[in-house]
Amino acid sequence: MRFGGDMMTDDGRTTGRGAGRAAPRHLRRSPDLRCRAGWPRTLRDCGGPGGEPPLEVEAVRTAGDTVLAEVRGEIDLQTADLLRARLIELHSAGHRHLVVDFGAVPFCDAAGLGALVAVHNRVAESGGEVRLTRVRPAQRRLLRLTGLHRVFGMYDDPAVAMAAGATPTAAPST
């Protein structure tokens, strides 16, 4: 693209006589909006208003007052409230113990951790607990750095997490 006799590159820089000067704002190419998965998306596809749910939380198994909730998708600032609401909804339906399966969660940031802490606080008020299963190594590291690995029982196997009592008696994964 040309302006004022100079050539503008795709990243908004100029070449030629005016090299080093930034292109006028209205001529700069805006970067594509990308979700963490990497493909170009619109705000709607990344969980904006009117878009498909960017995060799915589904109760897949119950045993007594324990429910296994499978989470699919990225947990970030845009989806943390949805995670919190759905898990609290499961607790309000009479499930004292929540086992949250992170096997299909490629990313979880601080907002997601905040949602999990809020759910933990709500569930703990009634004597229940939140257990995490199949947490990816990067997410485990984040839980350790924040000290939250002491709050949530963490398990590699959802069946073991479902069978655990109010306090993890089975050997939790490290």
C-alpha positions in Angstrom: 0.0 0.0 0.0 1.3 3.5 -0.8 0.9 6.8 0.9 3.0 9.9 0.3 5.4 8.2 -2.1 6.3 5.5 0.5 5.5 1.8 0.5 3.7 0.4 3.5 4.4 -3.2 4.5 1.8 -5.6 5.9 2.8 -4.9 9.5 2.2 -1.1 9.1 5.8 0.0 8.7 6.9 2.2 5.8 9.7 1.8 3.4 11.3 4.4 1.1 11.9 8.1 1.8 9.6 8.2 4.9 10.9 4.9 6.4 10.8 5.0 10.1 7.7 7.1 10.3 4.6 5.2 11.2 1.8 5.1 8.7 -1.2 7.3 9.6 -3.6 5.4 11.9 -6.3 5.1 9.3 -3.9 3.3 6.9 -2.5 0.8 9.4 -3.6 -2.7 9.0 -5.3 -4.0 12.1 -4.2 -7.5 13.3 -6.7 -10.3 13.0 -8.5 -11.1 16.2 -7.3 -14.5 17.2 -8.4 -16.9 19.9 -5.7 -18.9 21.7 -6.4 -21.8 19.3 -4.8 -19.7 16.6 -7.3 -19.4 13.8 -8.8 -16.0 12.8 -12.1 -15.4 14.5 -14.7 -12.7 15.1 -15.6 -11.5 18.6 -18.8 -13.5 18.3 -16.8 -16.7 17.7 -14.5 -16.0 20.7 -17.5 -15.9 23.0 -18.8 -12.4 22.3 -22.5 -11.6 22.4 -24.7 -13.9 20.3 -21.9 -16.4 19.7 -21.9 -20.1 20.4 -20.9 -21.0 23.9 -17.1 -20.8 24.0 -17.1 -23.2 27.0 -19.1 -26.3 27.8 -19.7 -27.7 31.2 -21.7 -30.9 31.3 -22.6 -33.2 34.2 -21.6 -36.6 32.8 -21.9 -38.9 35.9 -23.3 -38.8 39.4 -22.7 -41.0 42.4 -24.6 -40.1 45.5 -24.0 -36.4 46.2 -20.9 -36.3 43.9 -21.1 -35.2 40.3 -18.5 -35.4 37.5 -18.5 -32.2 35.4 -16.7 -32.3 32.1 -15.3 -29.0 31.0 -14.5 -28.4 27.3 -12.9 -25.2 26.0 -10.6 -22.4 27.1 -11.2 -20.8 30.5 -10.3 -17.1 30.5 -11.8 -13.7 31.3 -14.6 -14.2 28.8 -15.6 -17.7 30.0 -14.8 -17.8 33.7 -18.2 -16.5 34.7 -19.9 -19.2 32.6 -17.7 -21.9 34.4 -18.6 -20.4 37.8 -22.3 -20.2 37.1 -22.6 -23.7 35.7 -20.6 -25.3 38.6 -22.6 -23.4 41.2 -25.8 -24.5 39.4 -24.6 -28.2 39.8 -24.0 -27.6 43.5 -27.4 -26.0 43.9 -29.0 -29.0 42.3 -27.9 -31.0 45.4 -24.4 -32.2 44.5 -22.1 -31.5 47.5 -18.9 -32.7 45.9 -17.9 -31.5 42.5 -15.3 -33.4 40.4 -14.2 -31.1 37.5 -12.6 -32.9 34.6 -10.1 -30.6 32.8 -9.1 -33.2 30.2 -10.5 -31.0 27.4 -9.3 -27.6 28.7 -6.3 -26.5 26.7 -6.0 -23.2 28.6 -6.9 -21.7 31.9 -5.8 -18.3 33.1 -6.1 -16.4 36.4 -9.8 -15.6 35.8 -10.5 -19.3 35.5 -8.6 -19.9 38.8 -10.7 -17.1 40.4 -13.9 -18.8 39.2 -12.7 -22.1 40.7 -11.9 -20.4 44.0 -15.4 -18.8 44.1 -17.0 -22.2 43.5 -14.8 -23.8 46.1 -15.8 -21.2 48.7 -19.5 -21.7 47.9 -19.3 -25.5 48.0 -17.1 -25.5 51.2 -19.8 -23.5 53.1 -22.0 -26.6 52.9 -19.3 -29.0 53.8 -18.5 -30.1 50.2 -15.4 -29.9 48.1 -14.2 -29.4 44.5 -11.8 -32.0 43.1 -9.9 -31.5 39.8 -9.0 -34.3 37.5 -6.8 -34.6 34.3 -5.3 -31.1 34.9 -2.6 -30.4 32.2 1.0 -29.8 33.4 0.9 -26.0 32.6 -2.3 -25.7 34.6 -0.8 -27.8 37.5 2.2 -25.4 37.5 -0.2 -22.4 37.8 -2.1 -24.1 40.7 1.2 -24.8 42.5 2.5 -21.2 42.0 -0.6 -19.8 43.5 -0.8 -22.4 46.3 -4.2 -23.6 45.1 -2.9 -27.2 44.8 -3.5 -27.3 48.6 -7.2 -26.2 48.1 -8.2 -28.6 45.4 -7.7 -32.4 45.4 -6.0 -33.2 42.1 -6.3 -36.6 40.4 -5.2 -38.2 37.2 -8.3 -40.5 36.9 -11.9 -39.2 37.1 -13.0 -42.5 38.6 -10.6 -42.2 41.4 -11.7 -38.6 42.0 -15.3 -39.7 42.0 -14.6 -42.4 44.6 -12.6 -40.2 46.9 -14.2 -39.1 50.2 -14.7 -35.7 51.6 -10.9 -35.5 51.9 -8.7 -37.2 49.3 -7.9 -40.7 50.7 -6.8 -42.1 47.4 -3.2 -41.1 46.5 -3.8 -37.8 44.7 -1.5 -37.2 41.7 1.4 -34.8 42.2 
